[in-house]
Amino acid sequence: MAELKMPEINSVIIAGNLTKDPVYRQTNSGGTPVVNFSIACNRRFRDSNHQWQEDVCYVGIVAWNKLAESCRDNLKKSSAVLVDGELQSRTWKAQDGTSRTVVEIKARRIQFLNKRKKNGEEDEEGFIEDDTHETHHGPVDDDGHMYEYKYLSSD
């Protein structure tokens, strides 16, 4: 009997507002653009007394290359975004010698939800995609539609 394997799925979609202006920089090796920012995502729920409560979840986002440059140019504190990406963790040594680990979302696509002004006129929402993906076409479903999936290129 064939060995069963757990599918490798790592996908996140989240919407929220930036908690502060994005931090843009370029890597030391190669000058690759990267931007980091955090969003606040609200959740409403009823407590045991049936009263509405609100909880806030803060999530870190990282974007690379042209996506990073678009974020630098279009986002600021309180901007509303929809982020499609994958979870990633990274570890580093802090100045005091301790190891620190963070889990964040590596953005594949970001939709800017605030209206932008273009030549003094309101424009549509912006949608930006990380262009470091390769697109592959997969199997066809019962209705003849082709599935499309993307692989991230390693940076």
C-alpha positions in Angstrom: 0.0 0.0 0.0 1.3 3.5 -0.9 2.4 5.7 2.0 0.0 8.6 2.6 1.5 12.0 2.9 0.0 15.2 4.3 -0.5 17.8 1.6 1.9 20.7 1.8 -0.4 23.7 2.0 0.7 27.1 3.3 -1.7 29.8 2.4 -3.1 32.8 4.2 -5.5 35.5 3.2 -6.0 38.4 5.7 -7.4 41.9 5.6 -6.5 44.7 8.0 -5.1 48.2 8.4 -1.5 49.2 8.8 -0.5 50.0 12.3 2.3 52.3 11.2 4.1 53.3 8.0 5.9 50.5 6.1 9.7 50.1 6.7 11.5 49.9 3.3 15.1 48.8 2.9 17.3 46.9 0.5 19.3 43.8 1.4 23.1 44.1 1.9 23.7 41.3 -0.6 22.4 42.4 -4.0 20.2 45.3 -3.0 16.9 43.4 -3.2 14.0 45.7 -2.1 12.1 44.5 1.0 9.3 46.1 3.0 8.0 45.2 6.4 4.7 46.3 8.0 2.1 45.1 10.5 -1.6 45.1 10.1 -4.3 45.0 12.7 -7.2 42.6 12.0 -10.3 42.9 14.1 -12.6 40.1 15.2 -16.0 40.6 16.7 -17.6 38.0 18.9 -20.3 37.6 21.6 -19.1 36.9 25.2 -20.8 34.6 27.7 -23.2 37.5 28.6 -24.1 37.8 24.9 -22.4 41.2 24.7 -20.4 42.1 21.6 -16.7 42.2 22.2 -13.9 43.0 19.8 -10.4 41.5 19.7 -7.5 42.7 17.7 -4.8 40.5 16.1 -1.6 42.1 15.0 0.2 40.4 12.1 3.6 41.1 10.5 3.9 41.2 6.7 7.0 41.1 4.5 7.0 41.8 0.8 9.9 41.6 -1.7 11.0 43.1 -5.0 8.5 45.2 -7.0 5.8 44.3 -4.5 7.9 46.0 -1.8 8.4 49.1 -4.0 4.6 49.3 -4.6 4.0 49.1 -0.9 6.5 51.8 -0.2 4.9 54.1 -2.7 1.2 53.4 -1.9 0.9 52.5 1.8 1.0 54.4 5.0 -0.3 54.1 8.5 -4.0 53.1 8.6 -4.1 52.0 4.9 -6.4 49.1 4.4 -5.0 46.0 2.6 -5.9 42.5 1.7 -2.9 40.2 1.8 -2.5 36.8 0.1 0.6 35.0 1.1 2.2 32.2 3.1 3.4 31.9 6.7 7.1 31.9 7.3 9.3 31.9 10.4 12.7 33.3 10.8 15.2 33.3 13.7 18.0 35.8 14.5 20.3 36.7 17.4 19.3 39.8 19.3 21.9 42.2 20.6 21.8 40.6 24.1 22.7 37.3 22.6 19.3 35.6 22.8 17.6 33.9 19.9 14.5 35.5 18.6 11.9 34.0 16.3 9.0 35.6 14.5 6.2 34.1 12.4 5.0 36.5 9.6 3.2 36.4 6.3 5.4 36.5 3.1 3.1 38.4 0.7 2.4 37.0 -2.8 -0.3 39.5 -3.6 -1.5 42.7 -1.9 -4.7 44.5 -2.8 -4.8 48.2 -1.7 -8.3 48.8 -0.4 -8.2 52.5 -0.1 -9.1 54.7 -3.0 -6.0 56.3 -4.6 -6.0 59.7 -6.2 -4.7 59.9 -9.7 -4.3 63.4 -11.2 -6.7 64.8 -8.6 -9.4 62.2 -9.3 -10.4 59.1 -7.4 -9.1 55.9 -8.9 -9.9 52.2 -8.4 -8.3 50.1 -5.6 -4.8 48.9 -6.5 -3.9 45.3 -6.8 -0.3 44.3 -6.9 1.2 40.9 -7.3 4.7 39.6 -6.6 6.1 38.9 -10.1 8.7 36.4 -8.8 6.2 33.6 -9.2 6.2 31.1 -12.0 2.8 30.2 -13.3 2.0 26.6 -14.1 -1.1 25.1 -15.5 -2.4 22.0 -14.0 -5.2 19.5 -14.5 -8.6 20.4 -16.0 -11.7 20.1 -13.8 -15.0 18.4 -14.8 -16.2 21.7 -16.5 -13.1 22.0 -18.6 -11.6 24.8 -16.6 -7.8 24.6 -16.1 -6.5 24.9 -12.6 -3.7 27.5 -12.2 -1.1 27.4 -9.5 2.1 29.3 -8.8 5.5 28.4 -7.3 7.5 31.0 -5.5 11.0 31.5 -6.8 13.7 31.4 -4.2 15.3 34.8 -3.4 
